[in-house]
Amino acid sequence: MSGRDRHDEKTDQSSQRQRPHKRDDKVMGRRSTPKQGDAHYYTNPFSFALELGFFAGLIWGGIHWLFHLLHFTVVPVGFLAEPFFKHEYIYTPAGHLTGWLCFILFSMLTSLLYTFTIRKLKGPFPGMVYGIVWWVILFVLVGPKLGMMKPLNRLTWDSIITEICFFLLWGLFIGYTVAMEYTDERKREPEHAGA
């Protein structure tokens, strides 16, 4: 065997070692590794809604607290806890924290409600409408009667506008996150469809 033949034989063996073995998915009957985005089909709506509601309450409850500290609104972050605690307690640091926790629980419940009723609606507008509906429920229908806040005619304009904008953005956060999770078609396209 000549030196050139040995070199060609070594090259063939090394190229075979370096080349990955192609596996035919049809022959294997299944994919050995999941494609990107496959986990999207198995999103558990209950755990997804709870996690989304927790972060919506954590983030937006903190923003509401900041709005109250900066005097954009006279409604404290603990307005949801008002029927269950003394009014003076709501304005203490512990009352603010309790109110924040109540807002987190409220966000988790409303996120579950949104996810299990209207999650298939696309775009940002359903979430914005959802937030405004909750503002109307809390600030017009239920809140003043339960003593959560003063009636609208006794609130300042700054507070009313701040609360409307706050609930609009809070609803947008919940609604658009749910819409992106359950209606984003780009995640459902097969890999071979092309990008």
ROVOKOL-266656 format. One record per atom (N, C-alpha, C): x, y, z. Coordinates in steps of 0.2 Angstrom, whole numbers, plus 5000, padded with zeros to 4 digits. Layout:
! ROVOKOL-266656
XYZ/...
END
This chain:
! ROVOKOL-266656
500449945000/500050005000/500450065000/500350114996/500750174995/500550225000/501050275001/500850325006/500250365004/500150374998/499550414996/498950374997/498950304996/498350264998/498150265005/498750265009/498650265017/498350335019/498550385015/498350455017/497550465015/497350435009/496650435007/496250395012/496450335014/496150295019/496050335025/496550365028/496450405034/495950455034/496050495028/495550545027/494850525027/494750475023/494050445023/493750425030/494250395034/494050375041/493950435045/494350485045/494250545049/493650585047/493450585040/492850625038/492250585040/492250515040/491750485043/491550495050/492150495054/492050515061/491850585063/492050625059/491850695060/491150715057/490850675052/490250695049/489650665054/489250705056/488650675060/488250635056/487950585060/487550535057/486850565056/486550565050/485850595049/485350545051/484850565055/484350515056/483750535053/483350485050/482750505046/482250505051/481850555052/481250555057/480750515055/480650495049/480150455046/480250385049/480950365048/481150295050/481150285057/481350345061/481350335068/480650335071/480150365067/479450365070/479250425074/479750465077/479750515081/480350565081/480250625083/480850665083/481250645090/481850645089/482250635095/482350695100/482350745097/482450815101/481850855099/481550885104/480950935102/481250995099/480851015094/480951075090/480851135095/481151195093/480951255097/480251275096/479951285102/479251305102/478751255103/478951185103/478551135104/478251135111/478551165116/478351165123/477751215123/477651255118/477151305118/476451275118/476351215114/475751185114/475551155121/475951145125/475751115132/475751165138/475651235136/475551275142/474951265146/475051255152/474551245157/474251305158/473551315157/473251385158/473251405165/473051355169/473051375176/473651405179/474251365178/474851385181/475151445178/474951455171/475151515167/474851575170/474151565171/473751625174/473951645181/474151595185/474351615192/474951655192/475451625188/476151655187/476051725184/475651735179/475551805176/475251845181/474751825185/474351865190/474851885195/475251845197/475751855203/476151915200/476451915194/476951965192/476552025190/475952025188/475552085187/475452115193/475252085198/475152115205/475752145208/476252105207/476952125210/477152195207/477152195200/477452245196/476952305197/476352295195/475852355195/475652375202/475652335207/475552355214/476052395216/476752385214/477252425216/477252495213/476952495206/476852555203/476352595206/475752565208/475252605211/475452635218/475852595221/476152625228/476552685226/476952675221/477452735219/476952795217/476452785213/475952835212/475652865218/475552825223/475252855229/475752895233/476352875233/476952905237/477052975233/477052975227/477153035223/476553085222/475953065226/475353105226/475053115219/475153065215/474753065209/474053045210/473953005215/473252975217/473152975225/472552985227/472452985235/472252915237/472152875232/471952805233/472552765235/472552735241/473152695243/473152625240/473752595240/473852535237/473452485240/473252495247/472852445251/472152455250/471852485245/471152505244/470752435244/471052385241/470652315241/470652285248/471052305253/471052275259/470652325264/470352375262/469952425266/469352395269/468952355266/468452325269/468652275275/469252245275/469452195280/469852225286/470152285285/470552315290/470352385292/470552405297/470352475299/470752525295/470352585294/470552635289/471252655291/471452665297/472052695299/472652645298/472452575298/472952525297/473252535289/472752545285/472952545278/473452595276/473552645280/474052705279/474652695282/474752635286/475452625289/475852585284/476552575285/476952535281/476652465281/476452435286/476152365286/475552365282/475152415282/474552415278/474652425271/475252455269/475352465262/475652395260/475952355264/476252295262/475652245261/475152245266/474552205266/474152225260/474052285258/473752305252/474052285246/474752285246/475052255240/474952185239/474952145244/474852075244/474052065242/473652105244/472952095242/472852115234/473252155232/473252175225/473552115221/474052085223/474352025220/473851965220/473451955225/472951905225/472351925220/472151985220/471652015215/471952005208/472552015207/472852005200/472851935198/472951895203/472951825201/472251795199/471751815203/471051795202/470851825195/470951885194/470751915187/471151895181/471751875182/472151835177/471851775175/471651735181/471351665180/470651675176/470251725178/469651745174/469751755167/470251805166/470451825159/470651765155/471051725158/471351665154/470851615152/470351605157/469851545156/469251575152/469251635151/468651665147/468751685140/469251735140/469351775133/470051765131/470451715132/471151705131/471251705123/470751685119/470851685112/470851745108/470651795112/470551865108/471251895107/471351915101/472051945099/472152015100/472752035101/472952105101/472952135108/473052195108/473152235115/472452255117/471952265113/471352305115/470852265120/470852195119/470452165124/470652175131/471352175132/471652185139/471452255141/471552305137/471452375139/470652375141/470252345137/469552355139/469452315146/469752255147/469652225153/469852265159/470452305158/470652345164/470152395165/469852425160/469352485161/468752455164/468552395162/467952365165/468152355173/468752335175/468852325182/468852395185/469152445182/469052505185/468352535187/467952515182/467252535183/466952495188/467052435189/466852385194/467052415201/467752425201/467952445208/467852515210/467852565205/467852635207/467152665206/466752635203/466052655202/465552615205/465552555204/465052505207/465152485214/465652455215/465752415222/466152455227/466752495224/467252525229/466952575234/466552625231/466252675236/465752645241/465452595239/464952565243/465252525249/465852495247/466152455252/466652495256/466752565255/467252605258/467952595256/468052565250/468752565247/469052625245/468652675243/468852735241/468252785241/468352845241/467752895240/467452895234/466752915233/466452915227/466852955222/466652945216/467052985210/467053065211/466453085213/466353155214/466753185219/467053145224/467453175229/468153155228/468353125223/469053105221/469353165217/469953175218/470253225214/470353205206/470353255202/470453235195/471053195193/471653215197/472253185196/472153105198/471853095203/471753025206/471352985201/470753015198/470352985193/470752965187/471053015184/471453005178/472052955179/472352955185/472952915186/472652845187/472052835190/471852765191/471552735185/471252775181/471052755174/471652725170/472152765170/472752745166/473052685169/473052685176/473352625179/473052565177/472352565178/472052505176/472052485169/472052535165/472152525158/472752485156/473352505159/473952475158/474052405161/473752405167/473752335171/473352285167/472752305164/472352265160/472752245153/473052295150/473452285144/474052225146/474352235152/474852185154/474652115154/474052105157/473752045158/473552015151/473152055148/472752035141/473252025136/473752065135/474252055129/474751995131/474851985137/475351935139/474951865137/474351865139/473951805138/473851795130/473651845127/473551845119/474251825116/474751845118/475451825115/475551745116/475351725122/475451655124/475051605120/474351625119/473951585116/473651595109/473851655106/473651665099/474251685094/474851685097/475451705092/475551645088/475451655081/475451595076/476151585074/476651635075/477351615073/477651565077/477351555083/477651495087/477351425085/476751435082/476451365080/476651345073/477051385069/477251365062/477751305062/477651265058/478151205058/478851235055/479351205058/480051225056/480151225049/479851175045/480051175038/479651225034/479251265037/478851315033/479251375030/479851385033/480251435031/480151495035/480651535036/480551595040/480551655036/
END
